[in-house]
Amino acid sequence: FQDLSTVPGATYELTFFTSSNGGPFPDALTVEWDGSAIATISTETLGTWVRHKFIVAASGSTTRLRFITQLGGVTGAMLDTVSVVAVVPPS
């Protein structure tokens, strides 16, 4: 997990890529934002990367982003290029 500095009430775009070091694995990774699960993701086979995008809102000045594997052992989900960017509303 990582605790992020956020603005209460602000909206953010969360993006990241997933694959696996084996697989494919159904329901391999749960993504939590601010203590709530926003998705449980199935991962593709090794070397196949899939981009995921979510729009999330912050409730406080610190927000925890957490990735939780559902698999034990040495196999599981892989993450890359995790990004959280504030969404600027149109003027």
C-alpha positions, -999 to +999 in steps of 0.1 A: +000+000+000+009+036-002-006+066+016-012+095-009-016+132-002-051+141-015-076+169-014-109+161+003-137+159-022-113+160-052-115+134-080-086+114-092-078+091-122-061+059-110-044+039-138-021+008-137-012-022-157-015-059-146-001-092-158+009-123-139+039-144-133+020-175-145-017-176-150-041-165-162-056-161-127-093-153-121-099-127-093-062-125-086-059-089-073-082-066-052-077-029-055-087-007-025-090+030-024-095+047+010-103+014+027-129+002+002-125-024-025-131-008-059-123-038-081-112-074-081-092-081-112-083-112-131-048-113-145-037-124-179-009-149-187+028-139-182+038-112-206+003-100-214-003-065-199-038-050-194-044-013-186-070-005-159-085+029-152-108+041-124-121+074-113-120+078-075-127+105-050-108+114-019-125+118+014-096+132+034-061+147+031-045+113+031-058+084+010-045+048+011-041+030-022-037-008-016-033-038-039-040-072-023-031-104-040-056-133-037-030-159-045-004-175-023+030-189-031+053-176-057+027-170-084+004-140-085-004-106-100+022-082-113+018-044-114+034-017-135+031+020-141+007+029-113-005+065-116-029+087-096-036+121-112-061+148-101-090+152-125-096+189-134-132+195-140-141+214-173-145+251-169 
